[in-house]
């Protein structure tokens, strides 16, 4: 596919911002690694060769009986007895980190939260769970939640802002009054009340947040549609009898997408911050879920274990800093004063 000259200039301008360009690559590496967190941190072997048969415990449950044991329940692979059974007639390949986000280390030499050791590189939390494993899974949930919220809210915001700006008049006036009332609601308190009544899950929490985050792009998109609807080519399209839907989709929306793409990295940053804040307050994901906000809360409650707060702080700081640098590079790439357009 051949890129247009404008797209090429924007890509070159994005690459010219070295800080944002390398931040994008570093963020993608971290995200891809955490996206396959089960292969990086897991309390089950990735592969077992036993008695000339192949087993993949991360995809399927196997009982202890399958490996010559006595119990019909799922094998506890961290148990030395089970390991000896498997090693007698085969071998196991483990993930680099032999803990999942909910694995409790019962072999600690000090009360939890325990300090960093060779076995637990970043220590354990107050329930004896490996901090590094929870950071990996928590990073993935935070980014996926932020991406989903950003995409869904952007789609709704673009549609609402486009309808306002294109049709104007009473549609614009009534919609603006509604948005003023809607954005004036105490969002945090409403979210806390709803989360207290309904057991929050990933999708329920996403739906609750979506109710109040779709207004982020309306002002920008509305302004672009108000400006573009009076352009000559739009008036000519109307005169030719082209439908309003086609005009908005093909001729007006591309102008609004420039401002939209510029703001989306910053919206993603805000979405991740909101999830972290709710988890910190205890109104976010269900208890036990790998969460950076929950790890921050543990750091606050366990001042004598500074590795908890520091691990969560640096994870959030690195993630949000990278996203901010990427957003700045995208903003520069679409700036006509810098691309020579």
C-alpha positions in Angstrom: 0.0 0.0 0.0 1.4 3.4 -1.1 1.3 6.1 1.6 0.1 9.6 0.7 2.7 12.4 0.9 0.9 13.9 3.9 1.0 10.5 5.8 4.7 10.2 4.9 5.4 13.6 6.3 3.5 12.8 9.5 5.4 9.6 10.0 8.7 11.3 9.4 7.7 14.0 11.9 6.8 11.4 14.4 10.1 9.6 14.0 11.9 12.9 14.3 10.6 13.1 17.9 13.1 10.6 19.2 11.7 10.6 22.7 8.2 9.7 21.5 9.4 7.3 18.9 11.5 5.2 21.3 8.8 5.5 24.0 6.4 3.9 21.5 8.8 0.9 20.9 9.5 0.5 24.6 5.8 0.6 25.5 5.0 -1.9 22.7 7.7 -4.3 24.1 6.3 -4.0 27.6 2.7 -4.5 26.4 3.5 -7.5 24.2 5.4 -9.2 27.1 2.6 -8.6 29.5 0.0 -9.6 26.9 1.5 -13.1 27.2 1.8 -12.9 30.9 0.9 -16.6 31.4 4.1 -17.6 29.5 6.2 -15.2 31.7 4.8 -15.7 35.2 2.9 -18.9 36.0 2.8 -21.4 38.8 2.2 -24.2 36.2 4.8 -25.6 33.8 4.5 -24.4 30.2 5.3 -27.9 28.9 5.6 -31.4 30.5 7.1 -34.4 28.8 5.9 -37.5 30.9 6.0 -41.1 29.9 6.5 -40.2 26.2 3.3 -38.0 26.2 3.1 -34.3 25.9 1.2 -32.1 28.4 0.4 -28.4 28.4 -0.8 -27.4 31.9 -1.4 -23.7 31.0 -4.1 -24.8 28.5 -5.6 -27.8 30.1 -6.0 -29.1 33.6 -4.4 -32.5 34.5 -5.0 -34.4 37.7 -2.3 -35.8 39.9 -3.4 -39.3 38.8 -2.2 -38.5 35.3 1.4 -38.4 36.6 1.1 -41.4 38.9 -0.2 -39.7 42.0 -3.1 -40.5 44.2 -5.5 -37.5 44.0 -8.0 -36.9 41.1 -7.9 -33.1 41.7 -5.7 -30.8 39.6 -2.0 -31.5 40.1 -0.1 -29.0 42.4 3.0 -28.6 40.3 4.8 -26.6 43.0 4.6 -29.6 45.3 7.9 -31.4 45.5 6.1 -34.8 45.5 4.4 -34.0 42.2 7.7 -32.7 40.7 9.5 -35.9 41.7 6.8 -38.0 40.0 7.1 -36.1 36.8 10.9 -35.9 36.8 11.1 -39.7 37.2 9.7 -40.3 33.8 10.1 -37.0 32.0 10.8 -33.3 32.5 9.1 -29.9 32.9 9.7 -26.5 31.3 8.7 -23.6 33.6 8.0 -20.0 32.9 10.8 -17.5 33.9 8.8 -16.6 37.0 7.2 -19.5 38.8 4.4 -17.6 40.3 1.1 -16.4 39.0 -0.6 -13.2 40.2 -2.6 -15.2 42.9 0.1 -17.7 43.9 0.9 -17.7 47.6 4.4 -18.5 48.6 4.2 -20.7 51.7 8.0 -21.1 51.9 8.7 -17.6 53.1 11.5 -17.2 55.7 9.8 -14.1 57.2 6.2 -12.9 57.7 4.5 -11.4 54.7 5.1 -8.9 53.2 8.6 -10.2 52.8 11.5 -8.3 51.4 13.0 -9.0 47.9 15.0 -12.2 47.6 16.3 -14.3 44.7 13.1 -16.3 44.8 10.8 -13.2 44.9 12.8 -10.5 43.0 10.5 -7.6 44.2 9.3 -9.3 47.4 5.8 -10.4 48.3 2.7 -8.5 49.3 0.9 -8.8 52.6 -0.7 -12.1 51.4 2.5 -13.7 50.3 2.0 -13.2 46.6 4.9 -12.4 44.3 4.9 -8.6 43.5 6.6 -9.0 40.2 4.0 -11.4 38.9 1.2 -9.1 40.1 2.9 -6.2 38.4 3.0 -8.0 35.0 -0.6 -9.1 35.2 -1.7 -5.7 36.6 0.1 -3.8 33.7 -1.8 -5.9 31.2 -5.2 -5.3 32.8 -4.5 -1.5 33.2 -3.5 -1.1 29.5 -6.3 -3.3 28.1 -8.9 -1.5 30.3 -7.5 1.9 29.2 -7.5 0.9 25.5 -11.1 -0.5 25.6 -12.4 2.6 27.4 -10.5 5.0 25.1 -11.8 3.3 21.9 -15.4 2.9 23.0 -15.6 6.4 24.5 -13.9 7.9 21.4 -16.4 6.2 19.0 -19.4 7.5 21.0 -17.8 10.9 21.4 -17.1 11.2 17.7 -20.6 10.2 16.7 -22.2 12.6 19.2 -19.9 15.5 18.4 -20.3 14.9 14.7 -24.1 15.0 14.8 -24.0 18.2 16.8 -21.5 20.0 14.6 -23.0 18.9 11.3 -26.7 19.6 11.9 -26.3 22.5 14.4 -29.4 24.4 15.3 -31.7 22.8 17.8 -29.8 19.5 17.7 -26.6 21.3 18.8 -28.3 23.5 21.3 -30.2 20.7 23.1 -27.2 18.4 23.1 -25.0 21.1 24.5 -27.4 21.7 27.4 -27.6 17.9 28.1 -23.8 17.7 28.1 -23.5 20.6 30.5 -25.8 18.9 32.9 -24.2 15.4 32.4 -20.6 16.7 32.9 -21.7 18.6 36.0 -22.6 15.4 37.9 -20.2 14.3 40.6 -18.7 11.4 38.6 -16.4 9.9 41.3 -19.2 9.7 43.9 -21.6 8.2 41.4 -19.1 5.6 40.4 -18.4 4.7 44.0 -22.1 4.4 44.7 -22.7 2.1 41.7 -19.6 0.0 42.5 -20.9 -0.4 46.1 -24.2 -1.7 44.9 -23.1 -3.9 41.9 -20.2 -6.3 42.2 -17.6 -4.8 39.9 -16.1 -6.9 37.2 -13.9 -5.8 34.3 -16.8 -5.2 31.9 -19.2 -3.8 34.5 -16.5 -1.3 35.6 -15.8 -0.5 31.9 -19.5 0.2 31.3 -19.8 2.4 34.3 -16.7 4.4 33.3 -18.0 4.6 29.7 -21.1 6.5 30.9 -19.0 9.5 31.9 -16.0 9.3 29.7 -17.6 9.6 26.2 -17.7 13.4 26.5 -13.9 13.8 26.2 -13.8 14.4 22.5 -17.2 16.0 21.8 -15.9 19.6 21.9 -13.1 19.0 19.5 -15.1 16.9 17.1 -18.1 19.3 17.2 -15.8 22.3 16.4 -14.3 20.5 13.4 -17.7 19.5 12.0 -19.0 23.1 12.6 -16.1 24.4 10.6 -16.1 21.8 7.8 -19.8 21.8 7.1 -19.5 25.2 5.4 -16.6 24.2 3.1 -17.3 24.5 -0.6 -16.8 20.8 -1.3 -19.4 19.9 1.4 -21.9 22.3 -0.1 -21.2 20.9 -3.5 -21.8 17.3 -2.2 -25.1 18.4 -0.7 -26.1 20.0 -4.0 -25.3 16.8 -5.9 -27.8 15.0 -3.6 -25.2 12.9 -1.6 -26.7 11.7 1.7 -25.7 13.4 4.9 -24.3 10.1 6.3 -21.9 9.8 3.3 -20.8 13.4 3.5 -20.1 13.1 7.2 -18.2 9.8 6.8 -16.1 10.5 3.7 -15.6 14.3 3.7 -16.0 15.8 7.2 -14.8 13.0 9.5 -11.2 12.8 8.2 -10.8 16.5 9.3 -12.0 15.7 12.8 -9.8 12.5 13.0 -6.6 14.6 13.1 -7.6 16.3 16.5 -9.0 13.0 17.7 -5.9 10.9 17.1 -3.8 13.7 18.8 -5.9 13.5 22.0 -6.3 9.7 22.2 -2.9 8.9 23.9 -3.8 11.5 26.6 -7.3 10.0 27.0 -5.6 6.6 27.4 -3.4 8.0 30.2 -6.4 9.4 32.0 -8.4 6.1 31.7 -5.5 4.1 33.3 -5.2 6.7 36.0 -9.0 6.5 36.8 -8.8 2.7 37.1 -5.8 2.9 39.4 -7.6 5.5 41.6 -10.7 3.3 41.9 -8.6 0.3 42.8 -6.6 2.3 45.3 -9.9 3.3 47.0 -11.3 -0.2 46.9 -14.0 0.4 44.4 -12.3 -1.0 41.3 -11.7 -4.5 40.2 -12.8 -7.5 42.4 -10.6 -8.3 45.4 -7.7 -10.5 44.4 -7.4 -9.1 40.9 -3.9 -8.0 39.9 -4.1 -4.3 40.2 -1.5 -1.5 40.4 -3.9 0.6 42.5 -4.4 -2.3 45.0 -0.6 -2.6 45.2 -0.4 1.1 45.9 -2.9 0.7 48.7 -0.9 -2.1 50.2 2.2 0.1 50.1 0.2 2.8 52.0 -0.9 0.3 54.6 2.6 -1.3 55.0 5.0 1.5 55.4 7.6 -0.9 56.8 7.6 -2.7 53.3 8.7 0.2 51.0 9.2 -2.2 48.1 5.4 -2.5 47.6 4.8 1.2 47.1 8.0 1.8 45.1 7.2 -1.1 42.7 3.7 0.2 42.0 4.9 3.8 41.8 7.7 3.2 39.3 5.4 0.9 37.2 2.8 3.6 36.9 5.4 6.3 36.4 7.1 4.5 33.6 3.8 3.6 31.9 2.2 7.0 32.1 5.5 8.8 31.1 5.8 6.6 28.0 2.2 7.3 27.0 2.7 11.0 27.5 5.8 11.1 25.4 3.9 9.1 22.7 1.1 11.6 22.8 3.4 14.5 22.4 5.0 12.9 19.4 1.6 12.2 17.8 0.6 15.8 18.5 3.8 17.1 16.7 3.2 14.7 13.8 -0.3 16.2 13.1 0.8 19.8 13.7 0.7 21.4 10.2 3.2 24.1 11.4 5.8 21.3 11.9 5.0 19.1 8.9 5.0 22.0 6.4 1.4 21.4 5.3 
